[in-house]
Amino acid sequence: MSKIYDVIILGAGPAGLTAGIYAGRSRLSVLLLEKGKDGGQIAITDEIENYPGAMVEGESGPSLIARMSAQAQKFGVERAGDVIKSVDLTGSVKTLTGVKGTYQARTVILATGAFPTPIGCENEGKFVGKGISFCATCDAAFFEDFEVYVVGGGDSAVEEAMYLTKFARKVTIIHRRDMLRAAKSIQEKAFANPKIHFLWDSVVQSVDGDGLLSRMVVKNVKTGALTTIEADEEDGLFGLFGFIGYRPNSALFEGAVEMDRGYIITDADMRTNVPGVFAAGDIRVKSLRQVVTATADGAIAATAAERYLSQ
Ligand code: NAP
């Protein structure tokens, strides 16, 4: 019979690691399960500027995460690397079954996060964090006075494009149709913004550059015409932001907890509709998905789990 933990945390991003720190510090027995590298989305973020206190010289997503991981370890959090394939969250003991083993606990914190829908162009992976970004709040400041392109036509793309105009000298929205999906009120503001330009009926086909993003090929979906866009010679790079939706990492929990469009519904204490099951971070329904809100969720979830266990 495997050990029954007080808490199993699924996902070692900022939410899961913080939940580990809080639960471990409360002297609960904690297992933190992660299938890959710690950090989730910020593991691919070069610079962290907006997490309070992250003013350490050379701070990056991975360096901040490394300190969070060490802190969780300091409080006795056990770790396992496994890909969970099925979960049974019913009953007083929850069971998670992975490729390597079966894990049991009286409470579970789901912190598997979400990931931005990729732009879908050739070479995209090579330039994420090197010109391609999926977070204007995180990365806009790096493009102060540069040219920036935004892919998408929904509320997020248009609102983030407007935010980017505070930094970039020119922002071009690349949209696959000839009209925006965004709300009319948001569209009106964008059309009135002299820094915002549009490339209609277009998709990014490929990206390239010498280390940093400096060239891309855009395809007109109506005519099939290909246009190469190059960075201004003095700039040497441009920014490309993708806002074509997010995908929650929640397929595993379908039917097990209540969701809204794939995001887990919680109350203010991170409780799902299933007793003993909590969710924290980007996986849950919320209005701002940032490291600071993920860590806050993790702290609340662990505290709520402790309260549940003591009842
Ligand atoms: P969204 O509304 O689903 O819009 C996604 C946009 O990306 C659409 O314009 C879509 O084009 C485009 N797109 C999708 N897949 C694409 C692909 N493979 N290649 C190129 N373009 C692609 O997503 P969102 O803007 O992230 O918004 C998500 C939800 O949050 C929405 O309900 C939105 O109203 C809400 N939201 C609200 C606010 C606000 O109220 N202030 C702010 C942000 C988000 P098509 O139009 O051609 O389908």
Boltz pocket constraint, residues with backbone or C-beta under 6 A from the ligand:
constraints:
  - pocket:
      binder: B
      contacts: [[A, 118], [A, 119], [A, 120], [A, 151], [A, 152], [A, 153], [A, 154], [A, 155], [A, 156], [A, 157], [A, 159], [A, 174], [A, 176], [A, 177], [A, 179], [A, 180], [A, 181], [A, 182], [A, 202], [A, 203], [A, 243], [A, 244], [A, 245], [A, 246]]
      max_distance: 6.0
